[in-house]
Amino acid sequence: MGILTNIELSGSNITLSEPTFLRLRDFIYQRTGIFFPDNKKYFLENRLYQRLKALNINDFETYVRKIQNGLMDSELQQLINQITINETFFFRNEAQLEALERHIFPELFRRARQRPGKSIRIWSAACSTGEEPYTLAILLQEKFRPLLTGIRVEILATDINSQVLQKARQGLYRDYAVRKIAPGLLQRYFQPQSTGYQIAPEIRQMVQFRQLNLMDRWNMQQIRGMDVIICANVLLYFDERSKRQVVNSLYDSLNPGGYLLLGYSESLYGVSHAFKPVHFTKTIVYKKECHYA
Ligand SMILES: C[S@@+](CC[C@H](N)C(=O)[O-])C[C@H]1O[C@@H](n2cnc3c(N)ncnc32)[C@H](O)[C@@H]1O
């Protein structure tokens, strides 16, 4: 799509001027927390050109003015769907999954047994097309199945992009997404289809998908009582201010003793001192301290 759009863009002479780019990036930043540095102007130009075409708008100035003035409310979601980076795949972060399997999940099952509700709550907070929360569900079924009869495990999976959530709910994946899944697991937890692999119903029913903007303070406040939050490979698109806001919200959503897990190249350095870093083999996770843990 990139190459084609570039050709069309230069041919049609529709470009994003510097002042319009600055207004557009401010608008996106205010709504989503995603910050586009100067060198990403071409990216917005390429991705949003399709929207201009679909709306029959001939220049970026008109498009940006209309969305800024609230003249195209439904366009905001389309814009967000175009500009988010949704790269993900099953079993993406091996070291983190090992820490979950060996240390974090066993601790949570022990703790859950002593709680009245006997439940464990997990949140994949930028789940994209669903590979991350489904990976967790597969790990739980594969390694903790006997414990799942006595303890209820809920996995909430959220994203700002409505299109990826639709795909996540469908649970149909192509070869690229499943490339890191061991053949035995692929056989047990997927049904082969002519167009790819369909996630098994027992895994599908463990995950609840919901649309949520991490920058939406009010809706973030509604999420409480989480034991594990994975917020991976999303904060790297945010600036310091929005990172801090999101991490503070995630802190409030965690139970005392709960864990926050970030992406492979992400850390809370300079963002929050509220968590205790816990080191496992090749990965660091962040614990919300409690008196009894
Ligand atoms: C690169 S994907 C990460 C997927 C998965 N967590 C992983 O690590 O494989 C980043 C996701 O963050 C989502 N995202 C970006 N800004 C967001 C926001 N403000 N609120 C919620 N999700 C957001 C995007 O839509 C995208 O699906």
The ligand as a Gaussian input file, in Angstrom:
#p B3LYP/6-31G(d) Opt

LIG

0 1
 C        1.872000      -2.606000      18.218000
 S        0.289000      -2.994000      18.809000
 C        0.703000      -3.978000      20.231000
 C       -0.095000      -5.256000      20.297000
 C        0.291000      -6.191000      21.429000
 N        0.185000      -5.534000      22.712000
 C        1.695000      -6.714000      21.249000
 O        2.605000      -6.282000      21.946000
 O        1.891000      -7.580000      20.397000
 C       -0.200000      -1.448000      19.559000
 C       -1.704000      -1.333000      19.769000
 O       -1.967000      -0.213000      20.614000
 C       -3.197000       0.335000      20.226000
 N       -3.308000       1.719000      20.740000
 C       -2.673000       2.824000      20.322000
 N       -3.070000       3.901000      21.020000
 C       -3.983000       3.452000      21.926000
 C       -4.770000       4.087000      22.928000
 N       -4.698000       5.389000      23.168000
 N       -5.613000       3.313000      23.645000
 C       -5.712000       1.975000      23.421000
 N       -4.997000       1.320000      22.478000
 C       -4.141000       2.056000      21.740000
 C       -3.165000       0.261000      18.698000
 O       -4.448000       0.331000      18.131000
 C       -2.469000      -1.094000      18.484000
 O       -3.394000      -2.125000      18.250000

